[in-house]
Amino acid sequence: MIQANEVIERFFRTFESNTTNNDAAATVAQFADVFMAANPQGAQAVRAADFALALPKRKELFDRLGYRSSELVALNEQRLDDRYILASTQWKMTFAKPESPKQEVVVKSVFIVDTGASSPKIILYLANQDIVQVLKERGLLAD
């Protein structure tokens, strides 16, 4: 279910497209120059330039696992103030290898988006699950 204003929905639909199409430059452009990245193991400040260097490794891993797409299946927006929006999201990731049946993995994440600039920018990305652990649990990734 999508419960967000048009600007934020469009922003995340673009993010969805950039992710599915492995458009690293466009994906990185949606993040602030420095943003917080958090997951169950902790949080850290990340420079967008460093993030850009990590994306090809993620693509390589996902390609090996038969990654096909990421679909935004839920978006709930909460305005924090005149500038910042908290967006709770749910994504359906599809994996399909020729020798295996298609698998869909649903993950949740939270973003804080700065809408004060000429284009919105992600300043916090919180992955609610460890995607590597989820992929292992689903049998998509060996230990």
N, C-alpha and C positions, 0 to 999 in steps of 0.2 A: 504494500500500500504506500502510495506516495502522498505525503502531507508536507508540501513545501511550496514556497513561492516560485514563480516562473524562473527567476534568475538562478536560484539555487538548483532547481531541478535541471535546468539547461546545463549548468556547470557540471553537475554529476553525470548527466547523459554524455557530455563531452569527455569526462573522465572515463566513463564506461567504454566509449569508443576508442579512446587513446590506449586504454589498457588492453582491450581485445585485439587491437591492431598493432600492438607492440610499438607504438609511436613514443619512444623514450623522450625525445625532445619536447613534444607536446605535453606529455605527462609531467615532466620536470617543470615546465613553464607554469603549471597550475599550483606549484608550491612556492612558498616564500623563499627568499635566498637562504634563510636559516629557519628551520622548523623543528618542532619536537616530534620524535617518533617514539611510540611506546607500545609495549606488548606485555604478555604475562611475565617476562623476565626482567622488565624494568623500562627505563626511559632514557633518551639521550637527545642532545641537540645534533641536528644533521645539516650539513651544508648541502644545498641543492646540487652543487657541482659533484660532491661525493656520492650523492644519491644517483646522479646520472651515470656514474661509473659502476654502481651496483646493479643497475637495471639489466644490462646484458647477461649477467650471471643468473639473475632470476629468470630471464627469458630462456636461457639455455636449459636450466633445470626444468621449467615448465614444458618446454618443447619435448624433452626426453620423456615426460610423463603423459604426453598426448594432449596438452592443453589446447582447447578450442576457443573458449570465450569466457567472459565475465559479464554477468547480467545484473544490473541494479534491480532488485526485487522489492526493496523497501527503503524509504527515505522519510525520516521524520525530522523536521526542522524546529529548533527552539532558538528564538532570538535572545541573545544574552544582553545586548544593548544596541545602540544605533549602528554600531560598526561590526560586531562579531556575532556569528551564528554557529550554534552547535548543531551538527547534523549527525543523527544516528542512522546508520545504513546497514543493509543486509545485501549480500552479493551471492549469486549462484554461479559457481565456477564449473565449467564443463570440461571433462577430460575424456579422451577416446583414443585408445591405441588400436591399431588394426587387429591385434590378437586378443583384445580384451573388450568386454562390454563397456558402453558409455557409463561414466560415473559423474554425478553432480554433487558438488561439495558446497554447502551453504556456510558462509562465514559472516560475522558481524564486525563492524568497525565504526568508530566515532571520529569525527573530524571537527575541528574548529576552523571556520573560514572567516578570513578578514575581507569584508566587503567595502572597506574604505578607500581602496585604490581604484585605478581605472578598470581593473579586472579582478575578480575575487582570487584570493590566494589561500591555500591551506597553510595554517600555522601550527596545527597539531594533528597528527594522525595516530590513532590508537587502534591497534589490531586487538580485538577482544580474545582471539585465540592465537596460538602459535601455529601458523599455517603448515610448517614442516611436520609438527606433531600430528596435526589433523590428517595430513596426507599419509603419514605412516600408519595411523589408526585405520584408515580406509584401505590400506594395502596398496596404495599407489606408489609409495616410496619405501624402499627397503631400509632397514636399520643400518 
